[in-house]
Amino acid sequence: MSDMCDVFCYDDEKVSALKEELGSYDIQSMTKIFKALADDTRAKIALMLCRTDELCVCDVANVIGTTIPNASHHLRLLRNLGLAKYRKEGKLVFYSLDDEHVKQLMLMALEHSKEQKAFA
């Protein structure tokens, strides 16, 4: 059984409408989000931030078992992409997810991975 069409034909109306719609999206910004979250360390950090209001950089480093500079680097990248935000309190820096969309994206991905594992 082949996973390709045996003939070349397409629905011109549907294809034209989808091409027009795709042209209106900022695909590069969207793929940057997925690239950032495709890194195991940043995915762990984002999941941790889903589970709590905020975490200090030291807490993040401790949970993922890395250095503070390494955790800070990953958190900064998430912040620069608009996925996380921070606030400074004295000498401590606390990070949280930037908005509910990021949290929902991570929780949906986690749920999907659990379902896939159950079917494997």
N, C-alpha and C positions, 0 to 999 in steps of 0.2 A: 504494500500500500504506500503510495506516494503522498507526501505532505504538500505537494504543489498542484496547482490547477493543470489539467491536461490541455486546456486551450487558453488562449489569451483573449480575454474580453473584460470589460468593466462597465459599471454603471456610471455613465458620464455625468448625470445630474448629481449623484451622491459624491462622486470624486471631486467635481468642481466645487461643491459646497464645502467639503472638508478641506480642500486646498485653501480656499478663501479664509475659512475659520482658523486654520493653522497659521496663516500669515499674520493674523492679528494677535498671536500670543508671543510672549517673550520667552521663547524656549531656552535660550542660553541661561537666563536667571533661574529657571526651573531646574535645569540640569546641574547647575552649580550646587543647588541644595542637595540633590541626590549624590553628587560626587563627595560633598562634605560628609554626608551621613554614611557613605559607603566605607569609610574608614572605621575599623573595629573600635579604636579608642574613642573617636568622636561619637559613634553610635552608643557606646556604653555611657558616655557622659550625658548625652541627650536623654537616654532612658533614665538615668539617675535623676536628672532635673525634672523628668515627668513625675517622679515619685515624691517630690518635695518642693516646697516653695522656692528655696534657694539653697545654695551650698557655697561655702568658702573654697577658694582654690586649694587650700591645704586639705580640706575634706575630700575633694575630688581626687587629688593625688593619692591620698591614703586609700580610698576605695578601689581605685583602678591599679594600685601598686606601681606608681611611677613617681618621678621627681616632680617637685613643684614647678620648675621651669617648663617641663614637658606638658604637664596639665595646663599650665597657663597658655602655652602655645596653642594647644587644641581649642581651649576656651576662646581665645582671641580670634581664631579662625571662624568659629561658630558665630561669634559676635559680629565680625566684619561682614558675614553673609546675612546678617539680620535674623539669625536663628536663636541667638541668646543675647541677653543684656546683662549689665553689671552695675553694681553700686559699691562705692567705697565707704567703709566705716572705720575711721582711724587708719590703722595699718593693714586692715583686712579688706579683701575684695570678695564680694559675694556675687555669684552668677545665678541667673534663672532663665527659663525659656522666654523668648521674646513675646510669644503670643500663643493662644489656644490652638491655632492651626498646626504649629510645630508639634505640640503635644499630641494632637489627634493623629497626625501623620506617623509619629513614632509608635503610638499605641496600636494603630491599625496594622502597621508592619509587624509588630510583635505578635499580635493576634493571628495574622496570616501565617507567620512562620510556625506558630504552634499548631495550626490546622494542617499545614503541609507536613510537619513532623508526624502528626497523628496518622496520616494516610500513607506514610512511607513504610 
